[in-house]
Amino acid sequence: MAKQVAIVVLLVLGLVNSSYAGTSVGYYTGKCGSNDVESIIKGIVQARFSYDPDIIAFLLRLLFHDTMGNKQTDGSLLLKGPNGEQTAVPNFTVKGYDLIDTIKEALEQACPGVVSCTDIMVAATRDAVLLAGGIYFDVPLGRYDGKVGLASNVVLPPPDISVASAIAYYGDVGFTDLETVVLLGGHTVGVTHCNVIKDRLYNYKGTQLPDPALDAFYVFFLGNFICQNNDEMFVFLDSPNSVRTVDNSYYQMLLQGKGILPIDNAIAFDPSTASYVQDLANNNDYFLDLFTKVLVKLSLVGVLDENEGEIRQLCSQTN
């Protein structure tokens, strides 16, 4: 029965590969003279990844925050300005803008005014996932860039969001319960800071004790060697041996009581999501296949057409 359900899920998720709001796989073929747009993007991402493998985490977070911050994949987070989305508190530590700008500059030289910044962000994230151990997947391209990006429009889930609230939040843009758990799998290359989790290490819900859901040795290690007297120290959300690899070890960590963020820990034990975590922890191929499909679905949320958006000349500002 479980295998039958999985097959149905795969078939349903596979539907996101179809054209949406004018997007299509291979959209830029023949639109940039003799240049291959996706090859140009891939080459620049490869070069960056060769000396900065953390770029996978930067790009995944950039895409997620751009899309879910305002429920549109429109590159609005790339815009700079005193009231722009970059000034919203959840976006203070988002990185990767410089890589998008570098790719945009190269593409503007190859074919000015053709490739959107939003498509660059999406394609670059796809390429980084592959470089970091994921599998190749096609992404529909042909998105237009948003003309507005305001901090006041940004609504992102806090790290202590409940499972029910997370499911409702992602469900609002069409993600199923399983897809929500798979999307959180992006934490396989994620980090946080000690100030985000210090209550779980030292004073959980005012008890003056650690969160009992966390593995005791892990609490001791983090509390005494990583986070002691250093709120800004970063903490890996996955095993240190796997934090730059896109794989299912994140889910394995959750089952060991090593879910760093409250929501990470919660999905492993909540009755509505625990079986999904178990299945994903047991099969890396299953996770990678679903993860790529969920990323495609994420990249198609709220896509703008040519009447709603534009092709920016610079990713940091509207035309």
N, C-alpha and C positions, 0 to 999 in steps of 0.2 A: 504493500500500500504506500509506504514512504517513497519508494522508487517511482511509483506512478505519479504521486504528487509532485516529486522533483521534476519529472519529465514535463508535466503540465506547466509548472513554473517556468522552466526553460523556454518552452514554446511561447508563453505569454510575454516573457521578457524579451524574446527575440523580435517581437513586433516593433520594438523601439528603433530597429535599424531602418525602418521604412522612412520615406520622405516626410518632413514635417516643416510647415511654414516656409516652404521654398528651399529647404536644405536637402542635400543629397550626398551620397558617397561619391567621391571623385568630382565634386562640384567645380573645382578650379582647373580641371583638365582643359587645356586649350585657351584659358583666359589670361595667361601670363606669358604670351609669346612662346618661345621655346623653353621657357623655364618651368620646372616642376615645383610648384608651391610647397607641397608637403615634403619634398626632399630637402628643400632649403630649410624649412622648419626643423626637420629631423637632424640635419647636419649641425645646426647651431645648438640644439639641445644636447646632442651627443658630445660636442666639444665642452659644453658647460659641465655635463655630468662627469666627464673624465677627471675633473679636478674638484668638483663640488657635488658629490652624490646627494647632499641634503636638498638639492633642487627638487627632488621628487616630492618631499614633504611640503616644500614651498608651493609648488604648483597645484598639488591636490587641495591644499588649504585655500589657495587663491581661487580656484574654480568653485569650491564649495561655498566660500564666503560671498563670492560674486553672485552665485545663483540663489542661494537660500537667504541671503541678506535682504533681498527685495523680491524674491520669487521670480526672478528673470535672469537668464543667462545672456547678459547684454554688455558685459565689459564695463559696467558703471563703476565698479570698484577701482578700475584703472585710472579714473579721472582724479586729478589733483585739484584742490581748492579748499578754502577755509571752512566750508560746510559740507565737504564731500564725504563719501562713504569711508574714505581712509581715516577720517577723524572720529568715527564711531569707536567707542571703547573696544568692542570685540575685534576690531580690525587693526588695533595698534601694532600688533606683532606679525601681521601678514607680510610676507616677503615674496620676491620673485618678479616684481614689476620691471626691474632692470633687464631681465632676460626677454620679457615680452617686447620691451622697447628696442632691444638689439635686433630681434627677429623682424620687427616692423620696419626698422630702418633698412635692413637688407631687402625686404620685399618691396618697399617703396622704390628702391633703386631698380629692382627687376621689373616691376609693373606698378606704377603709381596709381593709387586710388582703387585698387582691386580687392585686396584682402583685408577683411575686418580684423580689428584687434581681438574681438571676441573669438573668432575662429582660430587665431594664433594661440590664444590661451587654451582652447580646447584641444587643438592638435598637439601642442607642446606637452600638455599633461598626458595625452595618450602615449607619446613617444617616451616620456620619462617613466611611465608605468612599465613599459616593455624593458627599458634599460635596467630597471630596478628589480627584475625577476618576474614581472607579469607576463601576460601573453599578448600577442598582437591583436588588435581589433580595429575595424573600420569605424570612423566617426563621420556622420553626415556633416557637411560644411555648407556655408552659404548664409551664415548669420549676419545680422547688421548690428552695429554698435548703438547703444543707448545714448540719448542726448542729455539725460539728467541723472545725477548721482548725488543723493543727499543723505547725510548721516541720520537725519530724522526718520528716514524710511527703513533703516536697518533693524531687522528683528532676527536675532540668532539665538539658538537655544543655549542656556547656561550649562556648565558641566554637571550640575546636580539636578538636571531635569529628570522627572520621573519617567519610567518606561511608558506609562499610559499617555503622558503629555508628549513624549517624543514621537510615539506612534501617531498621535493626532497631528502634531506639527508637520511631520513628513507626509502623512496621509493627505494633508491639505493640498499638496501638489501632485498627488497620485501614487505615492510610494506605498507598497503593501508592508505588512509587519515584517516579513522576511527581508524585503528590500531595505527596510530601515536598518535592520541588523547588519546586512551586507555593507551598506553605506558607511556605517560606523567602523567597518573594517579598514577604512582609510587610516585609522589610528595605528595601523601596523607600522607606519613610518612617522608617527606623530610624537610630539613632546609637549610637556606642560611645565609649569614652574612650581616650585615648592609652596609658594604662597597660596596656590589654588587648592592644594591638598593638605595643608598643614593641620587643619582641624581633624582630618581622618587619621593623622599620625599621632596627635598629641591630646586632642580634646574633642572627641566625637560627640556632637550634640550636647556639649556641656558636661560630659561625664568625667573629664580629666583623664580619659583613657582612649586608646586608639580604637578605630572602627573594628569591631570584632569580625567583620566580613573579610578583612584583609588578612592575608597570610602573616602569621606572627613573626617569622624570620624576616619577611620582606619589610614589615613595619620597623623592625629593629635596624635593618640595614639602611633604609631610607631615612629614618629618624635620627640615626646616630652618625651616619657617614656622608649622606648627601644633603639633607635639608637642615641640619642643625645650624642655627644662627645664620642661615643664608636663604632668605625667601625667594631670591631671584635665580637660584640654581635651577637648572632644567632637569626634568625627569623624563625618561623614555616611557612611552605608553606601551611599548612592546619590549621583548627581551633585548638587552643591549647587543646581543649577537645577531639580531635580525632587524634592527630598527631602520636600516636603510634598504631593506628588502621587502617587496610586496608579496606577502605570503599569509598563511593562515595561523601563524604562531601567536598572533594577537589573541585569537579565540582560545588557544591552548593556555595562554597566560591567565585568561579570565577564569577558566575552570580550575586553576590552581590557587584562586583567591588573590590574584595579582592584578586585578583591574584597577588602574590608577585613578581614573576619573569615576565619580559616583555612578554615572550612567553606564560606563563600561562594566563595572561590577554588577549593576542591577540587571542588565540584559542576560547575564549568565544564569541568574537564579529566578527571574520572574517567570511564572508559569506560561505567560503568553509568548516568551521568546527563548526560553532555556533550550528547547529542543533544536532550534535553529543554530544556536551557538554550538551545541554538541555536534551537529552534523557538519558544520563548517570547520570545526576543530579537527574533525576526523578525516577530512578530505581536501587537500590543498587544490587539486584540480577543480573540484566543485566550487570552492571559493573564488578562484581566479576567473572561472567562466562567468559566475554571477556578478563578480565585482566589475568586470568590464562592461557587462550589459547595464548595470546600474549607473555606471559613469556616463554611458551614452544617454540614458534616460535623464540623468541630472543635467547634462549639457543641452537638453532640448526643452527644459522648463522655461516657459515664458519667452520663447524665441521671438525676436522682432522681425517684421518684414521690411521691405524697402520703403514703405510709406510711413513706418514708425521710427526707423532708425537711419543710420548713415554709415559710411565707411570713413572713419576718422583718418586724417593725415598724420596726426600724432596721437598715440594711445592715451596720453595724459590730459588731453583737452579736446573739447568738441570743435568742429570745424567753424 
